[in-house]
Amino acid sequence: MIINRNFWLGLLRESLESRSIAWLAGVRRVGKTVLCSSIPDSEYFDCELPRVRKYFEDEEAFFRSLKKEKIIILDEIHRLDNPSQVLKIAADHFPGLKIIATGSSSLSTSKKFRDTLTGRKHNIRLTPLNTYDIKDFNINDTGMRLLRGGLPPFILSSAFPEKEFQEWMDSFWAKDVQELFSVGKKASFMKFVELLFLQSGGMFEATKFSRPCEVSRVTIQNYLNILEQTFIASAIKPFSTYKPNEITYAPKVYAFDTGFVCYYRGWDKLRNEDHGLLWEHFVLNELMSLLQDFRINYWRDKQRHEIDFILQFHGKPPITIECRWKSEQLNLKSLIRFRELYPEGLNAVVAEDITRPMEKEKNGLKIHYLGLKDLAGWLKEKGLMRNITCSKGAHH
């Protein structure tokens, strides 16, 4: 049974209304193929199959054989010999065609993509399940989403999919890392992934990984770049205007999925104290799915005051996003300190126990309390993101 992921179907539809190509990227098993299969009146081509790759020995003849007005899916397009040429020919010479091309990493990762297709495509990063998806999948247990993560086969599994997590990592090494990058030491690279996921959400210092991974600091930085390009980790940089005491350089690095954080920490069930860290990851996943390639920052000073996430839209004052499993856990000290430096801007707390959005004033600060499912509506209401029209069935 195919479950329609209505948020993503709406995002793809709107992307193809303004561009001829949608580049749909995301990690393995995040649901790219199933999502594409649910698009009405489309034709699907799996570029991993030799018989499909033969079609593209003459790209123009292939495109001429199709209906003039059509959506075609080119799944795992990087398997073609010259994928950028295929997309360029389609965009420039067959304007009636709409193409959704998929892959497990960013376009720039593969040397085959010499043309970035500027002006012809929209980039869409398919994230693990967001709150729209949870509604579509009829998942009512937030704790289950945090523990299992957001890869559809994992969360739909009848039992905790411990074996599948390791098989996924083995496949990632074989099919993504080895095929796209020059990484000599598998043991060092995989040790780095394990250590990074163990400290996911913490500040990143390359030198701390060098000794246990037995590689140089430069190699560690290269490993992180690979994880970013393949969407396995996200480096969130600090927000700063170089005021005294602000942290200006060290990123916080997050694993792409809460399930893998739990797997590497050896958690097969969650304690109360585990929820806060995983909730922060889940909120970040929501922001990434809503805002796509928009830059998300955090803020910290040398006295360890910290704001989880900072958003700054088109010159507007910085917006603070604090993540709390329970809203009562909010400590105002960091927010007060930040607003002493940056008085203007909205403040939001995203908490699991908020069932209805509300605004409160505390210590002279206006704070918006939101549930995670309210975040998109709040951002739209404040004019901070464009209104994405979901396919029928979405809950916002």
C-alpha positions, -999 to 999 in steps of 0.1 A, spaced: 0 0 0 13 34 -10 9 61 16 6 96 0 30 120 16 9 151 9 33 178 20 59 165 -4 35 159 -33 24 195 -29 60 207 -28 69 188 -60 38 200 -78 46 237 -70 82 232 -80 73 218 -114 49 247 -120 78 271 -121 107 249 -132 109 220 -157 131 199 -133 128 190 -97 159 174 -81 146 152 -53 175 142 -30 176 124 3 192 95 21 186 58 12 152 44 22 137 79 30 110 72 5 120 89 -27 109 60 -50 76 54 -32 69 92 -32 75 94 -70 53 63 -76 24 81 -60 25 110 -85 -5 107 -109 0 105 -146 37 101 -144 61 76 -160 88 60 -139 123 50 -151 148 32 -127 182 43 -139 199 15 -120 185 -9 -146 208 -16 -176 178 -17 -200 167 18 -188 203 32 -192 202 21 -228 173 44 -235 197 74 -228 223 64 -254 203 88 -276 186 112 -252 168 132 -279 152 101 -295 141 90 -260 125 123 -252 108 125 -286 92 90 -279 73 104 -249 41 124 -249 48 161 -252 31 170 -219 42 145 -193 59 141 -159 87 116 -160 106 102 -130 143 94 -135 152 75 -103 189 73 -92 198 94 -122 235 96 -112 237 60 -126 235 74 -161 268 82 -180 260 119 -184 230 128 -163 235 166 -165 234 165 -203 202 144 -201 185 170 -179 198 199 -199 185 185 -232 151 179 -217 149 213 -202 161 232 -233 145 213 -261 114 196 -246 96 223 -227 64 203 -223 82 176 -202 85 179 -165 112 158 -148 117 146 -113 152 133 -109 162 116 -77 195 107 -60 210 100 -25 232 131 -24 234 167 -36 239 174 -73 274 188 -67 286 155 -52 289 136 -84 315 147 -109 290 137 -136 270 169 -129 291 196 -145 261 217 -152 242 228 -121 211 236 -143 207 270 -127 173 285 -135 160 251 -148 155 232 -115 143 233 -79 162 214 -53 140 194 -28 155 175 1 132 147 13 137 145 50 127 117 74 91 118 84 79 153 94 46 161 112 27 161 79 40 126 72 31 114 107 -5 124 101 -4 106 67 11 75 82 -14 76 111 13 75 137 0 88 170 30 80 192 57 107 192 80 85 213 79 59 186 89 84 160 118 95 181 130 60 189 126 44 155 134 75 135 118 87 103 127 63 76 93 47 66 104 10 66 119 14 101 90 31 118 65 7 102 85 -23 113 68 -47 138 98 -46 161 127 -24 168 147 -27 135 182 -31 151 196 -52 123 182 -29 96 202 1 111 235 -17 106 225 -30 71 216 6 62 250 18 73 268 -9 53 248 1 22 256 37 28 293 29 28 292 7 -3 268 26 -25 273 63 -15 307 67 0 328 43 -21 311 52 -54 312 90 -50 342 98 -28 378 88 -23 379 74 12 407 50 19 400 38 54 366 23 60 373 16 97 383 52 104 354 67 85 328 44 101 344 51 135 339 88 129 303 83 120 297 63 152 314 89 174 296 118 156 262 102 161 270 95 197 276 132 204 249 143 179 237 178 187 269 188 203 296 213 193 320 199 167 358 201 171 377 181 145 407 176 167 387 155 192 380 129 165 415 126 151 431 103 177 402 77 181 398 76 143 436 75 137 435 102 109 444 138 107 423 168 115 420 177 78 407 142 71 381 145 98 369 177 82 367 159 49 347 132 65 322 157 78 319 173 44 310 139 29 283 134 56 269 168 48 269 162 10 251 129 15 227 144 40 238 121 68 247 150 91 240 187 93 265 212 105 246 241 121 268 272 122 267 299 150 248 331 145 270 360 153 277 396 146 310 393 163 299 408 195 322 402 225 319 367 240 299 352 211 309 318 197 317 325 160 332 294 145 323 260 160 293 243 144 269 220 161 265 188 142 233 168 141 228 132 128 201 131 101 177 109 120 167 102 156 166 65 150 203 63 143 211 84 174 192 58 194 208 29 177 243 41 183 235 49 219 222 14 224 186 26 232 158 2 224 134 22 247 134 58 259 138 71 294 123 105 304 157 121 302 163 109 266 134 129 250 149 164 251 178 156 229 157 137 204 130 163 204 156 189 194 166 167 164 129 163 155 123 201 155 154 206 133 141 179 109 108 199 107 125 231 101 146 215 73 116 200 56 97 233 58 125 257 49 145 234 27 179 251 18 173 281 41 202 286 65 195 276 102 219 288 129 223 284 166 237 310 191 260 306 220 283 328 241 314 320 261 293 319 293 274 290 278 241 308 272 227 291 242 197 293 218 188 261 200 180 276 166 181 311 151 163 320 119 169 352 100 147 360 70 156 386 44 170 411 68 143 407 94 154 406 131 166 372 143 140 347 154 147 324 183 135 288 184 139 269 216 131 232 217 117 216 249 101 183 255 79 199 281 72 237 280 79 241 317 115 232 311 123 266 294 150 285 312 148 322 303 184 331 311 198 324 276 169 341 259 172 372 281 209 374 273 203 370 236 177 397 236 200 421 255 222 419 224 195 416 198 163 433 212 141 429 181 127 397 168 101 369 175 106 342 201 92 307 199 92 277 221 84 244 204 73 218 230 56 184 228 30 192 254 16 223 237 -18 214 222 -28 249 212 -6 279 202 -4 306 228 15 338 235 29 346 269 49 375 283 77 367 307 104 390 320 93 416 294 97 391 265 68 380 243 71 342 237 51 321 213 44 286 226 38 261 198 34 224 192 55 210 164 25 207 141 18 244 146 53 255 135 45 257 97 13 277 103 31 301 126 59 307 101 34 313 73 13 336 95 43 357 103 52 359 66 84 339 71 79 311 45 59 307 14 25 289 16 30 254 3 -4 239 -8 -4 203 3 -22 177 -17 -57 167 -4 -55 151 30 -28 172 47 -36 185 81 -24 221 81 
